[in-house]
Amino acid sequence: MLKRTVFILLLLLPAGFAQAPAAGQPSSEKLASDKIAPEKLAAYAGLAEKWMVEYIQVDTANPPGNEARAAAFYKQVFDAEGIENQVYEVAPGRANIWARIPASGSAKQRPLVMLNHEDVVSSVASRWKHPPFAGAIDEGYLYGRGAQDMKGEGLAQLVVMVMLKREQVALERDVIFLATADEEVDGIGTDWVIQKKPELLGNAEFLVTEGGENLEEHGKVKYVGLDVAEKSPYWLVLTAHGRPGHGSKPLENSAPNRLVRALNRVIAWHTEMKALPVTAEFMRRMAADQPAELAAKFSDVTKAMKDAKFVAWLERQEGLAYMFRNTVTLTQMEGSGQTNVIPSVATAHLDVRLLPGEKPEEFLAAIRKVVGDPEVTVEPESKTFREANMSSTDNPLFRGIEQVAARYFPGAPVLPRLNNGYTENQRFRQLGVVSYGFSPYQNTAEETASEHGDNERIRVEQIRRGYRVLFDLVTSVAGAK
């Protein structure tokens, strides 16, 4: 009950968000990596590149996953470095790995967890410039499935653990590394930790994992997007029924025809646009970087939503619109197994993402009304619905991100935002852990778009730099003061 009350208060009180630092003021404050000799930092950068190539070459496409291969990759490094670690099999061929650098003193604060998932989505090798698990470097890019989601961050976390150990960094918090299986499908790795081994988290206070976006435009980071909230996946199945028959004799109300007509209505449906406080705060912090005609709208987007012309413009902005509405995306269709057979049943799958505070039963009733055909049913794929949640920004982790961002991404405001996808943050927030999606890398929009797509890639220069960003964040939050 307390968690639900806090969630509602956070949504209703935008003043609870920390204020953005002044843009254009790079930080001169010393960070932990400044104390490490340049030649040693260059060596860590080399390790990051070498290990990233090797990790990309570990095929953990899910399904089937085979994440035990990734756990073995990590374990080999941890064992060689003398870092405490343990592999846990969660299913045949599928494993999590946990590692820990313990706090130095007796006055320990609650741990900081670096979380990553080992599995990656499937790919069609014939559509790639280089095979997805070759780890090929071409014109400054490392190509590979997982380069963006999320072997890159797992690799940075690995290097941070090695640096903490080798540099003998004094810590006030345990720093825990946790790599889990099966995030891309069912989440069995995280469920296993929460249900069977919650002690591995050590009553953690903070967690960082995938999400976030440091958007680069014209060689400069425009903003540091920090995911503090998420939408909830609510996947639906449309099933159409109709007369079967031979493909040579068209049937107006066949199952495929009914399904297509229903889908046309769904695709044309404009779900309601609304500005949640977290989204309004994101827009407000973006206002100073907008053209004059948009700056006022961004500064008070709640008021701007009364302007139909602005709302129409906003609906066309792919990188913004999802934060203002429940989204519906057609992703799969099934019908006959043969061209000349009209099936009696045809199905389609919709990837629906609901805003925080939305009730799934109300959305289901609304989309059924849009479908408007008694011969086309709409049902959830799963009986489980995880209510969207979010984390506060008034804490040392958020302030540490602001400090590190001022050094590495000078002039870029830190923007708390609503993530369009699902991450494991949702499950850990339910345990009272402040959980953020944060990336130590900067990407162009094109590079970010390669996630889950063909030719997924990351710049080598970012691999050689991102580990240091994350190291300075971890030490700013967990290091002895």
C-alpha positions in Angstrom: 0.0 0.0 0.0 2.9 2.4 0.8 4.5 1.8 -2.6 1.3 2.5 -4.4 0.7 5.7 -2.5 4.3 6.9 -3.3 3.7 6.0 -6.9 0.6 8.2 -7.1 2.3 11.1 -5.3 5.2 11.0 -7.7 2.9 11.2 -10.7 0.9 14.0 -9.2 3.8 16.2 -8.0 6.2 17.2 -10.7 7.9 19.4 -8.2 9.4 16.2 -6.8 11.8 16.1 -9.7 15.3 17.5 -9.2 16.1 20.7 -11.0 18.3 20.4 -14.1 21.8 21.9 -13.9 22.5 25.0 -15.9 23.3 24.1 -19.5 26.6 24.9 -21.0 28.6 24.6 -17.7 31.0 21.6 -17.9 32.1 20.3 -14.6 35.7 20.7 -13.4 35.1 18.6 -10.3 37.6 15.7 -9.9 36.2 12.3 -10.6 37.6 8.9 -9.6 39.0 8.1 -13.1 41.0 11.4 -13.0 43.3 9.7 -10.4 44.2 6.8 -12.7 47.2 7.2 -15.0 46.4 7.8 -18.7 48.3 4.7 -19.8 46.2 2.6 -17.4 43.0 4.1 -18.7 44.2 3.4 -22.3 44.8 -0.2 -21.2 41.2 -0.5 -19.8 39.9 1.0 -23.0 41.7 -1.7 -24.9 40.3 -4.4 -22.7 36.8 -2.9 -23.2 37.2 -3.2 -27.0 38.7 -6.7 -26.8 36.1 -8.1 -24.4 33.2 -6.5 -26.4 34.3 -8.2 -29.6 34.5 -11.5 -27.7 31.2 -11.0 -26.0 29.3 -10.2 -29.2 30.7 -13.5 -30.5 28.8 -15.4 -27.8 25.5 -16.4 -29.4 22.7 -15.9 -26.9 19.8 -15.3 -29.3 16.6 -15.8 -27.5 14.9 -18.2 -28.2 16.5 -20.4 -27.1 18.9 -18.2 -25.1 21.8 -20.4 -24.1 22.8 -17.7 -21.6 25.0 -20.2 -19.7 27.5 -19.3 -22.5 27.4 -15.6 -21.4 27.7 -16.5 -17.7 30.8 -18.6 -18.6 32.3 -15.6 -20.5 31.8 -13.3 -17.5 33.0 -16.0 -15.0 36.3 -16.5 -16.8 37.1 -12.8 -16.3 35.9 -12.6 -12.7 37.9 -15.7 -11.7 41.1 -14.4 -13.4 40.7 -11.1 -11.5 39.9 -12.7 -8.1 36.4 -11.2 -8.0 33.8 -13.0 -5.9 31.2 -14.5 -8.2 28.7 -17.3 -8.6 26.8 -18.8 -11.5 23.2 -20.0 -11.0 21.4 -22.2 -13.4 17.8 -21.2 -13.8 16.9 -23.7 -16.6 18.9 -26.1 -18.7 21.5 -24.2 -20.6 20.3 -20.9 -19.0 22.1 -19.2 -16.2 22.5 -16.0 -14.2 25.8 -14.8 -12.9 26.3 -12.6 -9.7 29.5 -10.9 -8.7 30.4 -8.5 -5.9 33.0 -6.0 -4.9 32.4 -5.5 -1.1 32.4 -2.2 0.7 35.6 -1.4 2.5 34.6 0.0 5.9 32.3 -1.1 8.7 29.7 1.7 8.1 28.2 0.2 5.0 25.4 1.8 3.1 23.0 -0.3 1.0 24.4 -1.7 -2.2 24.4 -0.4 -5.7 23.5 -3.0 -8.4 24.6 -3.0 -12.0 22.1 -5.1 -13.9 22.3 -6.4 -17.4 20.6 -9.2 -19.4 22.6 -11.8 -21.3 20.2 -12.7 -24.0 19.6 -10.9 -27.3 16.8 -11.0 -29.9 16.9 -13.1 -33.0 18.2 -11.8 -36.3 18.3 -12.7 -40.0 22.0 -12.9 -40.9 21.3 -12.5 -44.7 20.1 -8.9 -44.1 23.2 -7.9 -42.2 26.3 -6.2 -43.5 28.4 -8.5 -41.3 27.1 -11.7 -39.5 25.4 -10.8 -36.3 27.7 -12.8 -34.1 31.0 -12.2 -35.9 32.0 -9.2 -33.8 33.2 -7.4 -37.0 34.7 -3.9 -36.8 34.1 -1.8 -39.9 34.8 1.9 -40.4 34.8 2.6 -36.7 31.7 0.5 -35.8 31.4 -2.8 -34.0 28.6 -4.7 -35.6 26.7 -7.4 -33.7 23.5 -8.4 -32.2 23.4 -7.0 -28.7 25.8 -4.0 -29.5 23.0 -1.7 -28.3 20.7 -4.1 -26.4 22.5 -4.8 -24.1 25.8 -6.4 -24.3 27.5 -3.0 -24.6 26.3 -2.0 -21.1 27.0 -5.5 -19.7 30.6 -5.1 -21.0 31.0 -1.6 -19.4 29.7 -3.1 -16.1 32.3 -5.9 -16.4 35.2 -3.4 -16.9 33.9 -1.3 -14.0 34.1 -4.4 -11.7 37.6 -5.1 -12.9 38.7 -1.4 -12.3 37.2 -1.4 -8.8 39.2 -4.5 -7.9 42.5 -3.6 -9.6 42.5 0.1 -8.4 41.4 -1.0 -4.9 38.7 1.6 -4.7 37.5 2.3 -1.2 33.7 1.7 -1.2 30.9 2.6 1.2 28.5 0.3 -0.6 28.8 -3.2 -2.0 28.8 -3.0 -5.8 26.9 -5.9 -7.2 27.0 -7.2 -10.8 24.0 -9.2 -11.9 23.6 -10.6 -15.4 20.3 -12.4 -16.0 18.8 -14.8 -18.6 15.7 -14.4 -20.7 14.9 -10.7 -20.4 13.7 -10.6 -24.0 11.0 -13.2 -23.7 9.7 -14.3 -20.3 12.1 -12.9 -17.7 12.8 -16.1 -16.0 16.3 -15.0 -14.9 15.0 -12.0 -13.0 12.0 -13.9 -11.6 14.4 -16.5 -10.3 16.4 -13.9 -8.4 13.4 -12.2 -6.9 11.5 -15.4 -6.0 14.4 -17.7 -5.0 17.5 -15.6 -4.2 16.5 -12.1 -3.3 19.5 -12.0 -0.8 21.8 -11.7 -3.9 20.6 -8.0 -4.1 21.8 -7.4 -0.5 18.8 -5.1 0.2 20.1 -2.8 -2.5 19.2 0.9 -2.5 20.1 1.7 -6.1 20.1 -0.1 -9.5 21.2 0.9 -12.9 20.4 -1.0 -16.1 19.5 -0.6 -19.7 17.4 2.3 -21.0 18.2 6.0 -21.1 19.6 7.7 -24.2 22.3 10.3 -24.6 21.2 11.6 -28.0 24.0 13.0 -30.2 23.2 15.5 -32.8 26.0 17.2 -34.9 28.7 15.6 -32.7 27.3 16.9 -29.4 24.9 15.3 -26.9 21.6 17.1 -26.9 20.3 15.6 -23.7 21.0 12.8 -21.2 17.7 10.9 -21.1 17.3 9.0 -17.8 14.5 6.5 -17.7 12.8 6.9 -14.3 9.4 5.5 -15.4 8.0 3.0 -18.0 4.9 2.0 -19.8 3.4 -1.4 -19.2 3.3 -4.0 -22.0 -0.3 -5.3 -22.6 0.0 -7.6 -25.6 -3.3 -8.5 -27.3 -4.4 -11.2 -29.8 -7.1 -10.6 -32.3 -8.8 -13.7 -33.5 -11.2 -13.6 -36.5 -13.6 -16.4 -37.4 -15.3 -17.0 -40.8 -16.3 -19.5 -43.4 -13.4 -21.6 -44.8 -13.1 -22.5 -48.4 -11.1 -22.7 -51.6 -9.0 -19.7 -52.5 -10.4 -19.6 -56.0 -13.9 -18.6 -54.6 -13.6 -15.4 -52.6 -15.7 -15.2 -49.4 -16.5 -11.6 -48.3 -16.7 -12.5 -44.6 -13.8 -14.9 -44.5 -11.7 -14.8 -41.4 -8.8 -13.0 -43.1 -11.1 -10.4 -44.5 -12.7 -9.8 -41.2 -9.3 -9.5 -39.6 -8.0 -7.0 -42.1 -11.0 -4.8 -41.7 -10.7 -4.9 -37.9 -7.0 -4.1 -38.1 -7.7 -1.2 -40.4 -10.0 0.3 -37.8 -7.4 -0.3 -35.0 -4.5 1.2 -37.0 -6.6 4.3 -37.8 -7.6 4.7 -34.1 -6.1 7.7 -32.4 -5.7 6.9 -28.7 -6.1 9.9 -26.4 -3.1 12.2 -26.0 -2.3 13.3 -22.4 0.6 14.9 -20.6 1.6 13.1 -17.4 3.8 15.1 -15.0 6.9 13.1 -15.8 6.4 13.8 -19.5 5.7 17.5 -18.8 8.9 17.7 -16.8 10.8 16.1 -19.7 9.4 18.6 -22.2 10.1 21.6 -19.8 13.7 20.7 -19.6 13.9 20.5 -23.4 12.3 23.9 -24.0 15.4 26.0 -24.0 16.8 24.0 -27.0 13.6 24.5 -29.1 12.8 27.0 -31.8 11.0 30.1 -30.5 7.6 28.9 -31.7 7.9 25.6 -29.8 9.7 26.8 -26.7 6.6 28.1 -25.0 4.7 24.9 -25.9 7.4 22.7 -24.4 7.7 24.9 -21.3 4.0 24.2 -20.4 3.0 21.2 -22.5 -0.1 20.6 -20.3 -1.5 24.0 -21.4 -0.2 23.4 -25.0 -2.3 20.2 -25.3 -5.4 22.5 -25.6 -4.0 23.6 -29.0 -5.3 21.2 -31.6 -2.6 22.2 -34.1 0.2 21.5 -31.6 -1.3 18.1 -30.7 -1.5 17.2 -34.4 2.2 18.1 -34.7 3.1 16.2 -31.6 1.3 13.1 -32.9 3.7 13.0 -35.9 6.9 13.2 -33.7 8.0 9.6 -33.4 10.4 10.3 -30.6 7.9 12.1 -28.5 4.3 10.9 -29.2 4.7 7.6 -27.4 5.1 9.5 -24.1 1.7 11.1 -24.5 -0.5 8.1 -25.4 -1.2 4.4 -25.1 0.4 2.9 -28.2 -0.8 0.1 -30.4 1.5 -1.6 -32.9 0.6 -4.5 -35.2 3.5 -7.0 -35.2 2.2 -10.4 -36.3 -0.4 -12.0 -38.5 -1.3 -15.6 -39.1 -3.8 -17.2 -41.5 -3.7 -20.2 -43.9 -0.7 -22.4 -44.4 -1.5 -22.5 -48.1 -2.2 -19.8 -50.7 -5.3 -21.6 -52.1 -6.9 -22.3 -48.7 -9.2 -19.8 -47.0 -8.8 -20.5 -43.2 -11.6 -20.6 -40.7 -9.5 -18.6 -38.3 -7.0 -15.7 -38.7 -5.1 -14.0 -36.0 -3.0 -10.9 -35.4 -0.9 -9.7 -32.4 -0.7 -6.2 -31.1 2.1 -4.8 -29.0 0.2 -2.4 -26.7 2.0 -0.2 -24.2 -0.1 1.6 -21.5 0.8 4.8 -19.8 1.3 4.7 -16.0 -2.1 4.9 -14.2 -4.0 3.2 -17.1 -6.4 0.3 -16.3 -6.0 -2.6 -18.7 -9.6 -3.6 -18.5 -10.7 -0.2 -19.6 -8.3 -0.2 -22.5 -9.5 -3.7 -23.5 -13.1 -2.5 -23.6 -12.2 0.5 -25.7 -10.3 -1.5 -28.3 -13.1 -4.1 -28.6 -15.4 -1.2 -29.4 -13.0 0.0 -32.1 -12.8 -3.6 -33.6 -16.6 -3.6 -33.7 -17.1 -7.1 -35.0 -18.6 -9.9 -33.0 -16.7 -12.5 -35.1 -13.3 -10.9 -34.1 -12.3 -11.4 -30.5 -9.7 -9.4 -28.6 -7.9 -11.1 -25.6 -4.7 -10.5 -23.6 -1.8 -12.8 -24.4 -1.0 -13.1 -20.7 -3.1 -13.1 -17.5 -0.2 -11.2 -15.9 -0.2 -7.4 -16.0 2.6 -5.5 -14.3 1.4 -2.0 -13.3 3.8 0.7 -14.4 5.9 2.3 -11.8 8.7 4.9 -11.4 11.5 6.1 -9.1 12.1 9.4 -7.4 15.0 11.6 -8.5 15.8 13.1 -5.1 18.6 10.8 -4.2 22.4 10.4 -4.5 22.2 8.3 -7.7 20.4 11.0 -9.6 22.8 13.6 -8.3 25.7 11.4 -9.3 24.4 11.1 -12.8 24.1 14.9 -13.0 27.7 15.2 -11.8 29.1 12.7 -14.3 26.9 14.0 -17.2 28.3 17.5 -16.6 31.8 16.2 -17.2 31.2 13.8 -20.1 28.2 15.5 -21.8 28.7 19.2 -21.0 25.7 21.5 -21.6 23.3 18.5 -21.9 20.5 18.6 -19.4 19.6 15.4 -17.5 16.0 14.6 -18.5 13.9 12.2 -16.4 11.7 10.5 -18.8 9.1 7.8 -19.6 10.6 4.8 -21.4 8.7 3.5 -24.4 9.8 -0.1 -23.8 9.9 -2.6 -20.9 13.0 -3.1 -18.8 13.6 -5.1 -15.7 13.5 -1.9 -13.7 9.8 -2.4 -13.2 10.3 -5.6 -11.2 13.1 -4.2 -9.0 11.2 -1.0 -8.2 8.6 -3.2 -6.6 11.2 -4.2 -4.1 11.9 -0.6 -3.0 15.0 -0.3 -5.1 15.5 3.1 -6.9 16.0 1.8 -10.5 17.1 3.9 -13.5 17.7 3.2 -17.1 21.0 4.9 -17.8 23.4 4.6 -20.7 27.1 5.4 -20.5 27.3 5.7 -24.3 26.2 8.5 -26.6 24.4 7.5 -29.9 22.9 9.2 -32.9 19.3 8.5 -33.6 20.4 6.2 -36.4 22.6 4.2 -34.1 19.9 3.8 -31.5 17.4 2.7 -34.2 19.7 -0.3 -35.0 18.6 -1.9 -31.7 16.5 -5.0 -32.5 17.0 -4.2 -36.2 19.4 -5.2 -38.9 23.1 -4.1 -38.6 22.9 -3.3 -34.9 26.1 -1.5 -34.1 28.0 0.8 -31.8 31.0 3.1 -32.3 34.3 1.6 -31.2 35.2 5.0 -29.7 32.1 4.7 -27.5 33.1 1.3 -26.3 36.5 2.7 -25.3 34.9 5.6 -23.5 31.7 4.4 -22.0 33.3 2.2 -19.3 34.9 5.3 -17.8 31.6 7.2 -17.6 30.0 4.3 -15.7 33.1 3.9 -13.5 32.9 7.5 -12.4 29.1 7.2 -11.8 29.6 4.1 -9.6 32.4 5.6 -7.6 30.5 8.8 -7.1 27.6 6.9 -5.6 29.4 4.0 -3.9 32.9 5.3 -3.3 34.1 6.4 0.2 33.7 10.1 0.7 
